[in-house]
Amino acid sequence: QVQLVESGGGSVQAGGSLRLSCAASRSILVNNGMGWYRQAPGKQREAVARISTGINPLTIYADSAEGRFTISKDMTNNTVYLQMNSLKPEDTAVYYCSAGGPSGLWGQGTQVTVSS
């Protein structure tokens, strides 16, 4: 049973933008911090952005994402977003949505490719 469904990946040129979406059940979003992680070929999976539970959630970004990426949560359609602007070739990776941290739930991943 797939509980986190990512979409929105694709191929863009450097400087472009993409918005990733992670659809989940309301109960998952209410009860878990959510996060976006990525894994590039030959590298370990790393956290990109995380958002806490609550009415005024806290957000945390990797240094590489700070100022370019924005994580948000829309409880009206039970979706977590990752808006990615000013994309760089080094952002190329498979991006994963996670609920409840690394030991929690994971989506299937969506490929993001940024060409120079």
N, C-alpha and C positions, 0 to 999 in steps of 0.2 A: 504494500500500500504506500503510494507516494504521498508524502505529507507536505513537502516543500517543492514547488514547481517554479523553476527559474525560466526567464525568457529575456529577450532584448539584446543578446550578444550579436556580434557581427564583425565586419571588417570596415575599418575607417582609416583615413590618412591622419598622420600626426597633426595635432591641433584640433581635431574633430571631437565630437561628443557622442556619447551613447547613454541610454538609461536602461539599467537592468531592473527587472521586476522579480519579486519572489512572492508567489501566492501561497497563503497558508490558511489554516482554519483560525477562527477568531480566538479559540481557546489557546492555541499555540502562541499567538501574538500577545495575548493578555498575560500569559504566565511565564514567558521566556524573554530574556534578552535576545536580540537578533543580531546577526553579523554577516558581513560579506568577507570572504576569504578568496585568495587566488593562489594558483599553482602554475608556475611557468615550467617549461620542459627542463628537466635536470635540477630543479630547485625544490625546496621544501614548501609546503603550503604555508601561507602567511596571512595574518589578519590584515584587512584593508580598512574596514570601518565597522563599528559596533554601535548599537543603540539599545538603551535600557528599557525596561518596562516603565509604566506609569504615565500619568497625564502629561507631564513635562519631562520627557525622556532625556537622558544625557547621551551625548554622542562622543565617541573617541575615534580618532583617525591615526593610521600609520603616518609617519613623517612623509612618506612618498605620496600620500593621498591628500594631506592637509592643504586646504586652499583650492584644490581642484575637484575633489569628490565630495558629494553630499549624500548622506544616508538619511532616509526619512521613512515614516511609517504612516499609512493611511488606514485607519480603522473602519472607514466606511466601505472599503472594498477588500479589507484584510490582505493588504499587500505591503511589502517593504521594498523600497526603491534604493537604487544607487545611481545617482546622477554623476556621470563622469565627464568632465570638461578638460580641455587642453590635453588631450590624450597624447602619450608618448609611446614610441616603439617598445620601451621597457615595461609598459603596462600590458603587453601581450601575455595572455595567460588564460587558463580556464578559471572562471569565477564561480564560486560556490556560495550558496545561502546556507546559513546555519541557525538553528534555534537551540538555545541553552548551552552554547559554548562548544568547544571541540569534542566533548564527549556526548553531545546531544544529537539532534537530528540534522541531516544533511540533504541538500538537494542533489540533483544529478549533474549540475554544472552547466555553464554556458560559455562558449568560446568567444573571447575577445581578441581580435587581431588588429594591431595598429602598425601601419606601414609608414616608412619615412619618405 
